[in-house]
Amino acid sequence: MIYVVGIGFSREHLTFQAANILKKADLIIGHPLHLKQIEDLIMDKKTIGSDIKKEEMVNLSILESLEGKKVVLVSSEDPGADGIVNILYQSMDKYPKVDVKVVPGITATSYASAILGAPLHDFAVISLNDDTVPLCEIELKLKKTVEAELILILEKLPGKNNPLHEEVYKILKRFKTASTPVGMVELSTVSEVSLNSKKNITFELTVTTLEDIQWDDIGRSTLLVVGNKFTYVQDGSLVTARGYIIPPVIHPLTRKFYEKYLDGEGVEGPNFDCPDYPCHQHPQNCTFCYCPFYPCGDSITGGKWIKGKSVWDCTDCLWIHEDDTVDCIQGKLDDILHEVEDLQNNKKELLKLRRECLYHTLNLKNSK
């Protein structure tokens, strides 16, 4: 039996499952630096710690397992992210059947994202560690990730003396806007921790934008989290908006506005007859003077909570008053809003429409 055990990104993140399996092992195989991290758990165990290639480590694990031993093959972070479990499965066809159990661990992506705040939604992790991957494949992956509005995590970037280093930055700038929020976590990896040291994993954190990255300072120990159109910075943290359903209370003025709107008596475009026009900036589209999505709880367009009052403040949100936004909303709002109470009853569908129109209008802005 082979257990492929991920010990996490740092010793403090070792899971109970991993610790229990280590206790049951007859033999533990891994890189000396990885075994050093867990030495207090394996002091009475037979170990093989050698700085050999993963392929050799895998073959040794299989051979020892075929002799009836419970073998633990130690992986840094997570066995899938580390890649050793892929090599194991690719190698197994050369031998008689071996039972394998994979024990997941905390990855650098999970660790760094937790430090940055809440940047993840749907995301893609691209490692630049594999020298056999051609530039055309890397470019295609980056392009498709951006097109799909996935959060992009780049890890194990090559050093600045590697030609790929500058090429990756050029690709990012070609497919991403300059204002895209980016989180950089400089991690002291296991390989940087001395065998004789009890030093914990440390990090340096930077939240910036794509245009302000000091690219030459980025190396293999820097993990990059590149946001999408729905990512924003909140009090120094990266946040990517998700569905956030806040039941609205229909204000009497909101009710009056949408009663007129549903009766076809609303005003389209700028309302020059309104004594408060322009309440934001001129020109503004007043079709939705009262936002149908209120409160959205999403700061990407400028809204925010008034701290201590639980009131959503839309003062800085101008998106609802832009022509492209109004055109997008009007195309589908009539299918959702049949009576004023639907502002409450159909809030989920309204927020879905908001996200669709936000996606559409941000794409239009980027293409201009």
C-alpha positions as CSV (number, residue, x, y, z in Angstrom):
1,M,0.0,0.0,0.0
2,I,1.3,3.5,-0.9
3,Y,0.0,6.6,0.9
4,V,0.9,9.8,-0.9
5,V,0.7,12.3,1.9
6,G,0.6,16.1,1.4
7,I,2.1,17.7,4.5
8,G,0.8,21.2,3.6
9,F,2.6,24.4,2.9
10,S,3.9,24.7,6.4
11,R,4.2,22.4,9.4
12,E,1.3,24.1,11.2
13,H,-1.1,23.1,8.4
14,L,-0.5,19.4,8.6
15,T,-3.9,17.7,8.7
16,F,-5.0,15.1,11.3
17,Q,-5.5,12.6,8.5
18,A,-1.9,13.0,7.4
19,A,-0.6,12.8,10.9
20,N,-2.6,9.5,11.6
21,I,-1.3,7.9,8.4
22,L,2.3,8.8,9.2
23,K,1.9,6.9,12.6
24,K,0.9,3.7,10.8
25,A,3.7,3.7,8.2
26,D,6.3,1.0,7.9
27,L,8.5,3.3,5.7
28,I,8.4,7.0,4.9
29,I,10.1,8.3,1.8
30,G,10.6,11.9,0.9
31,H,12.9,14.8,0.4
32,P,15.1,15.5,3.4
33,L,13.7,19.0,3.8
34,H,10.1,17.7,3.8
35,L,11.0,15.0,6.3
36,K,12.6,17.7,8.5
37,Q,9.2,19.4,8.7
38,I,7.6,16.4,10.3
39,E,10.5,14.9,12.2
40,D,8.7,15.0,15.6
41,L,6.1,12.6,14.1
42,I,8.4,10.1,12.5
43,M,11.3,9.8,15.0
44,D,10.6,6.1,15.5
45,K,10.0,5.3,11.8
46,K,12.2,4.0,9.1
47,T,12.8,6.7,6.6
48,I,14.5,7.2,3.3
49,G,15.3,10.9,2.7
50,S,17.3,11.6,-0.4
51,D,17.5,14.5,-2.8
52,I,16.6,12.4,-5.8
53,K,14.2,13.0,-8.7
54,K,10.5,12.4,-8.1
55,E,10.5,9.6,-10.7
56,E,13.1,7.7,-8.7
57,M,11.3,8.4,-5.4
58,V,8.1,7.0,-7.0
59,N,9.7,3.9,-8.3
60,L,11.3,3.2,-4.9
61,S,7.9,3.6,-3.2
62,I,6.3,1.1,-5.6
63,L,9.1,-1.5,-5.1
64,E,9.0,-1.2,-1.3
65,S,5.2,-1.5,-1.4
66,L,5.3,-4.6,-3.5
67,E,7.3,-6.2,-0.6
68,G,4.2,-5.8,1.6
69,K,5.1,-2.5,3.4
70,K,2.9,0.4,4.2
71,V,4.8,3.1,2.4
72,V,4.2,6.8,2.9
73,L,5.4,9.0,0.0
74,V,5.7,12.5,1.4
75,S,4.8,15.4,-0.8
76,S,5.1,19.1,-0.1
77,E,1.8,21.1,-0.1
78,D,-0.7,18.8,-1.9
79,P,0.3,15.7,-3.9
80,G,-1.6,16.8,-6.9
81,A,-0.3,20.4,-6.8
82,D,3.2,19.1,-6.2
83,G,2.9,16.7,-9.2
84,I,4.3,13.6,-7.5
85,V,0.9,11.7,-7.6
86,N,0.7,12.3,-11.3
87,I,4.1,10.7,-11.8
88,L,3.1,7.8,-9.5
89,Y,0.0,7.0,-11.6
90,Q,1.9,7.3,-14.8
91,S,4.5,4.9,-13.5
92,M,2.2,2.2,-12.0
93,D,1.5,0.5,-15.3
94,K,5.1,-0.8,-15.3
95,Y,4.5,-2.9,-12.1
96,P,2.0,-5.3,-10.7
97,K,-1.1,-3.7,-9.2
98,V,-0.4,-1.4,-6.2
99,D,-3.1,0.1,-4.0
100,V,-2.8,3.9,-3.6
101,K,-4.4,6.4,-1.3
102,V,-3.9,10.1,-1.7
103,V,-4.1,12.4,1.3
104,P,-4.5,16.0,0.3
105,G,-2.7,18.9,1.9
106,I,-2.9,22.7,2.1
107,T,-1.4,24.3,-1.1
108,A,0.5,27.5,-1.5
109,T,-2.5,28.8,-3.4
110,S,-4.8,28.2,-0.4
111,Y,-2.3,29.6,2.0
112,A,-1.6,32.8,0.0
113,S,-5.3,33.4,-0.8
114,A,-6.2,33.3,2.9
115,I,-3.5,35.9,3.6
116,L,-4.8,38.1,0.8
117,G,-8.4,38.2,1.9
118,A,-11.1,36.7,-0.3
119,P,-9.7,36.8,-3.9
120,L,-11.0,33.4,-5.1
121,H,-14.1,32.6,-7.0
122,D,-13.7,30.3,-9.9
123,F,-10.0,30.1,-10.5
124,A,-7.1,28.6,-12.4
125,V,-3.7,27.8,-11.1
126,I,-0.9,27.8,-13.6
127,S,2.6,26.6,-12.5
128,L,5.5,27.7,-14.6
129,N,7.8,25.1,-13.1
130,D,7.7,22.6,-16.0
131,D,10.5,23.4,-18.5
132,T,8.9,21.0,-21.1
133,V,5.8,23.3,-21.6
134,P,6.2,25.5,-24.6
135,L,5.4,29.2,-24.6
136,C,2.5,28.8,-27.0
137,E,0.8,26.5,-24.5
138,I,1.4,29.0,-21.6
139,E,0.0,31.9,-23.7
140,L,-3.1,29.9,-24.6
141,K,-3.8,29.0,-21.0
142,L,-3.4,32.6,-19.9
143,K,-5.6,33.9,-22.7
144,K,-8.4,31.4,-22.0
145,T,-8.3,32.0,-18.3
146,V,-8.7,35.7,-18.8
147,E,-11.5,35.3,-21.4
148,A,-13.4,33.1,-18.9
149,E,-13.0,35.7,-16.1
150,L,-11.3,33.1,-13.9
151,I,-9.1,34.3,-11.1
152,L,-5.5,33.5,-12.2
153,I,-2.9,32.2,-9.8
154,L,0.6,32.0,-11.1
155,E,3.2,30.1,-9.1
156,K,6.8,29.1,-9.5
157,L,7.6,31.9,-11.9
158,P,11.0,31.7,-13.6
159,G,13.7,34.2,-12.5
160,K,14.4,37.4,-14.5
161,N,17.3,35.8,-16.3
162,N,14.9,33.3,-17.9
163,P,13.5,34.5,-21.2
164,L,10.1,33.2,-20.1
165,H,10.0,35.7,-17.2
166,E,9.5,38.8,-19.4
167,E,7.2,36.9,-21.9
168,V,4.7,36.0,-19.1
169,Y,4.4,39.7,-18.2
170,K,3.9,40.7,-21.8
171,I,1.1,38.2,-22.2
172,L,-0.6,39.4,-19.0
173,K,-0.5,43.0,-20.1
174,R,-1.9,42.0,-23.5
175,F,-4.9,40.2,-22.0
176,K,-5.5,42.1,-18.8
177,T,-6.3,45.8,-18.1
178,A,-3.7,47.9,-16.4
179,S,-6.0,48.5,-13.4
180,T,-6.5,44.7,-12.7
181,P,-6.0,44.1,-8.9
182,V,-3.1,41.8,-8.2
183,G,-2.0,40.2,-4.9
184,M,1.6,39.1,-4.5
185,V,2.7,36.8,-1.7
186,E,6.5,36.4,-1.3
187,L,6.8,33.0,0.4
188,S,9.8,31.5,2.0
189,T,9.5,28.0,0.7
190,V,10.6,24.7,2.3
191,S,13.7,24.6,0.1
192,E,14.8,27.9,1.7
193,V,14.6,26.6,5.2
194,S,17.8,25.0,6.5
195,L,17.8,21.4,7.6
196,N,19.2,22.6,11.0
197,S,16.6,25.4,11.3
198,K,13.3,25.5,13.1
199,K,12.3,28.6,11.1
200,N,8.6,28.8,10.2
201,I,7.3,29.7,6.7
202,T,7.2,33.5,6.4
203,F,5.6,35.8,3.8
204,E,5.6,39.3,2.5
205,L,2.3,40.6,1.2
206,T,1.7,43.2,-1.5
207,V,-1.7,44.3,-3.0
208,T,-1.2,46.4,-6.2
209,T,-2.4,46.6,-9.8
210,L,-1.0,45.0,-13.0
211,E,0.6,48.3,-14.2
212,D,2.3,48.9,-10.8
213,I,4.0,45.5,-10.5
214,Q,7.7,45.6,-10.0
215,W,8.1,42.6,-12.4
216,D,11.9,42.3,-12.1
217,D,11.5,41.6,-8.3
218,I,9.3,38.6,-8.9
219,G,10.9,35.2,-8.7
220,R,10.1,31.5,-8.0
221,S,9.1,32.2,-4.4
222,T,6.4,34.8,-5.4
223,L,2.9,33.6,-5.9
224,L,0.7,36.0,-8.0
225,V,-3.1,36.2,-7.6
226,V,-4.5,38.1,-10.6
227,G,-8.1,39.3,-10.1
228,N,-10.9,39.5,-12.7
229,K,-13.5,42.1,-13.5
230,F,-15.3,41.5,-10.2
231,T,-12.2,41.8,-8.0
232,Y,-11.7,44.9,-5.9
233,V,-9.5,46.1,-3.0
234,Q,-11.2,46.5,0.4
235,D,-9.1,47.8,3.3
236,G,-5.9,46.4,1.8
237,S,-7.4,43.0,1.0
238,L,-8.4,41.5,-2.3
239,V,-12.1,40.6,-2.6
240,T,-13.8,38.9,-5.5
241,A,-17.6,39.4,-5.5
242,R,-19.9,36.4,-5.3
243,G,-23.6,36.2,-5.1
244,Y,-24.7,38.0,-1.9
245,I,-28.4,38.0,-1.4
246,I,-29.5,40.7,1.1
247,P,-33.3,40.8,1.5
248,P,-34.4,44.4,0.7
249,V,-36.9,46.5,2.6
250,I,-39.0,48.3,0.0
251,H,-38.8,52.0,0.9
252,P,-42.1,54.0,0.3
253,L,-40.3,56.2,-2.3
254,T,-38.9,53.0,-4.0
255,R,-42.5,51.6,-4.1
256,K,-43.9,54.8,-5.6
257,F,-41.1,54.8,-8.3
258,Y,-41.7,51.2,-9.4
259,E,-45.4,51.5,-9.4
260,K,-45.0,54.3,-12.0
261,Y,-42.3,52.3,-13.8
262,L,-44.6,49.2,-14.1
263,D,-47.4,51.4,-15.3
264,G,-45.2,52.7,-18.1
265,E,-45.0,56.1,-16.5
266,G,-41.3,56.1,-15.8
267,V,-38.7,58.5,-17.2
268,E,-36.1,57.2,-19.6
269,G,-32.7,58.9,-19.9
270,P,-31.8,62.1,-18.1
271,N,-34.6,63.6,-16.0
272,F,-34.1,67.3,-16.5
273,D,-37.3,68.1,-14.7
274,C,-36.1,66.6,-11.5
275,P,-35.0,69.4,-9.0
276,D,-32.1,67.2,-7.9
277,Y,-30.7,66.6,-11.4
278,P,-27.8,65.8,-11.7
279,C,-27.6,64.1,-8.3
280,H,-24.3,62.3,-9.4
281,Q,-22.7,63.7,-12.5
282,H,-23.8,65.0,-15.9
283,P,-24.8,63.4,-18.1
284,Q,-26.6,60.7,-16.2
285,N,-29.3,58.2,-17.2
286,C,-32.2,58.4,-14.6
287,T,-34.2,55.5,-15.9
288,F,-33.4,53.6,-12.7
289,C,-33.3,56.5,-10.2
290,Y,-34.0,53.8,-7.6
291,C,-31.8,50.8,-8.3
292,P,-33.7,47.5,-8.8
293,F,-30.8,45.6,-7.2
294,Y,-30.6,47.6,-4.0
295,P,-28.9,46.5,-1.8
296,C,-26.4,44.5,-3.9
297,G,-23.6,44.3,-1.2
298,D,-21.0,44.4,-4.0
299,S,-18.4,47.2,-3.9
300,I,-17.1,46.6,-7.4
301,T,-19.1,49.6,-8.7
302,G,-18.4,51.9,-5.8
303,G,-21.0,51.0,-3.2
304,K,-20.1,50.4,0.4
305,W,-21.6,49.7,3.8
306,I,-21.8,52.6,6.2
307,K,-20.0,51.0,9.1
308,G,-22.0,50.6,12.3
309,K,-25.3,51.3,10.6
310,S,-25.8,48.3,8.3
311,V,-26.9,50.7,5.5
312,W,-25.7,50.2,1.9
313,D,-24.5,53.5,0.5
314,C,-24.7,53.9,-3.3
315,T,-23.4,57.4,-3.5
316,D,-20.3,56.4,-5.4
317,C,-22.0,53.9,-7.7
318,L,-22.6,55.5,-11.1
319,W,-22.9,52.3,-13.0
320,I,-26.7,52.2,-12.8
321,H,-26.9,55.6,-14.5
322,E,-24.9,54.7,-17.6
323,D,-26.6,54.2,-20.9
324,D,-25.1,50.8,-21.6
325,T,-26.2,49.6,-18.2
326,V,-29.8,50.8,-18.7
327,D,-30.0,49.2,-22.1
328,C,-28.8,45.8,-20.7
329,I,-31.2,45.9,-17.8
330,Q,-34.3,46.9,-19.7
331,G,-33.8,44.0,-22.1
332,K,-34.7,41.5,-19.4
333,L,-36.1,43.3,-16.3
334,D,-39.7,43.0,-17.6
335,D,-39.4,39.2,-17.3
336,I,-38.5,39.4,-13.7
337,L,-40.4,42.4,-12.3
338,H,-44.2,42.1,-12.6
339,E,-45.1,43.8,-9.3
340,V,-43.3,45.9,-6.8
341,E,-43.0,42.9,-4.3
342,D,-40.8,41.1,-6.9
343,L,-38.0,43.4,-5.8
344,Q,-38.0,41.1,-2.7
345,N,-39.4,37.9,-4.1
346,N,-37.1,37.7,-7.2
347,K,-34.0,39.1,-5.6
348,K,-31.8,36.2,-6.7
349,E,-32.9,36.6,-10.4
350,L,-32.3,40.4,-10.1
351,L,-28.8,39.9,-8.8
352,K,-28.1,37.4,-11.6
353,L,-29.2,40.1,-14.1
354,R,-27.0,42.6,-12.4
355,R,-24.0,40.4,-12.8
356,E,-24.8,39.7,-16.4
357,C,-25.1,43.4,-17.2
358,L,-22.0,44.2,-15.1
359,Y,-20.0,41.6,-17.1
360,H,-21.4,43.0,-20.4
361,T,-20.7,46.7,-19.6
362,L,-17.2,46.1,-18.3
363,N,-16.4,44.2,-21.5
364,L,-17.7,47.2,-23.5
365,K,-15.5,49.6,-21.5
366,N,-12.4,47.5,-22.0
367,S,-13.0,47.3,-25.7
368,K,-13.3,51.1,-26.2
